[in-house]
Amino acid sequence: MIEVDGSQKSGSGTILRLSVALAGIIGEPLHIYNIRKKRSRPGLRPQHLEAVLTAAKLCRADLKGATLGSLELWFEPRSIEGGSFEAEIGTAGSIPMLIMTVLPICIYAKRPVRLHISKGGTDVSHAPTINYMKYVFTPMLRRMGVEVSIEVKRYGYYPKGMGEVYLEVQPTRRLKPINLEEFGSVEKVQGVSVCTFLADRKVAERQAKAAARYLKPQGYDPTIKVVNDFSNPLQKGSSIVLWSETDSGVILGSDAIGELRKPSEAVGREAAESLLAEMRSEATVDIHLADMLIPYIALAEGGSTYITRTMTDHLETNIWLARKILGVDIRAEKTDGMYRVVKRPS
């Protein structure tokens, strides 16, 4: 049985999510304790519970301790069959975070997976936006041989959520490694700026204009799609995602979320500042994608390499878990102020 202390490293939900995913893939029973021990509200919150329940459906797993607030969980997977599934978060808990839990499992299903996720947050704090997942994360996974699509039916924001997303994944038994060691030259900068039931205030347009206004003097002329969305009459909100692509195959992304009393211009500038910091560093993977890719390079055949500009808690935690559960040799080596993430072939 895999034993994981959830209070180690970041002490966050990422330990739960990745432990469950990897245990499901390798078919080993998991016991995780001290779940989210370092958080102000420790234990399973609604979004974490629904992620575990959905993973259990995918793996036909037996569960013990899967209740709200639980600090301890036993997860005993059987087989990953595939098919159609439903997940309902019921709060503004992050839909992208649920996707990050179950997507690695879906790749190893016996047949395609179609997952309908409802009543959650597509764009909420402390999580990637759904459009970051769609335009930055999944394109990189496709290069690794993962056939995945994300369809947004309804955007959802804090505090009511009510977002709705479809995730579709085609199984693959062989993940390709990625090797991104050269930044290259930026070929294009793109983005998507969304607002829901805020078109009268031109929120999406103002976010996009602010981002472009910041990036143009730096030599970049972004193409940003403006989306005035009317999918969710119960919860107004906004977000913007920006990304750049280079001639060496690098994709760097950033995003920002609208909040009460936060000007739309500040949202756009925040995303632009983050993207510019990534491009100026000449990293080959942005600071968020760096930790999100760890389970995939860990499971891929052969070695992988990429460069990121900082060592985040999530990156350190995911490397630690991949080494612990899968026994792979992944390291982050500091070189010239950057971090070179290397997975060596077994």
Secondary structure, DSSP 8 states (H G I E B T S, - for coil): -EEEETTSTT-SHHHHHHHHHHHHHHT--EEEESTTTTSSS-S--HHHHHHHHHHHHHHT-EEES-STT-SEEEEE------EEEEEE--SS-BHHHHHHHHHHHHHT-SS-EEEEEEEEBSS-TTS--HHHIIIIIHHHHHHTT-EEEEEEEE--BTTTB-EEEEEEEE--S-----B------EEEEEEEEEEES-GGGTHHHHHHHHHHHHHGGGT---EEEEEEE-S-TT--EEEEEEEEEETTS-EEEEEEE--TT--HHHHHHHHHHHHHHHHHHT-SB-HHHHHHTHHHHHHSSS-EEEEES---HHHHHHHHHHHHHH--EEEEEEETTEEEEEEE--
